[in-house]
Amino acid sequence: MFDIPTAKATLEILVVQTDWYAKKDTGEVFASLQGFSPIPQGSKERPNARGFEFTGYSCDPAVLEEIDFSRGPQKMKFETAVRPTRDQYGRIENKQVIVAVVNDQPAPRSSQPSRPQQPTSGSAPADSGKSN
């Protein structure tokens, strides 16, 4: 058997808006967020466009709980996965979906750097070899 890799990636976005709605008949929750991102250079769809644009992303509802706008738009890093998703019209297609917030925290530092233990002059092993 072979191992099929998961289609996961990370994405960094300046998040400016979040939204969600629940489908009345099923109760299924659809969540999304919008981010501010640069327009790709050399785009075939918009070759003359320059600057920045709003880009929308589907996300898991739990992701919205971790976004705090109390200090304005937030630059955040997310984990994404390709999933089959259903839109509000019932169509299913594979799309990139934000599944989790990536919290980049520096590795904890100890107060003292780890150094190899060196024997002191008084604790050196005695020479056990005898000459005959």
Secondary structure as UniProt FT lines:
FT   STRAND          8..22
FT   TURN            24..26
FT   STRAND          29..38
FT   TURN            41..42
FT   TURN            47..48
FT   STRAND          52..59
FT   HELIX           61..64
FT   TURN            65..66
FT   TURN            70..71
FT   STRAND          74..86
FT   TURN            88..89
FT   STRAND          92..102
FT   HELIX           121..123
//
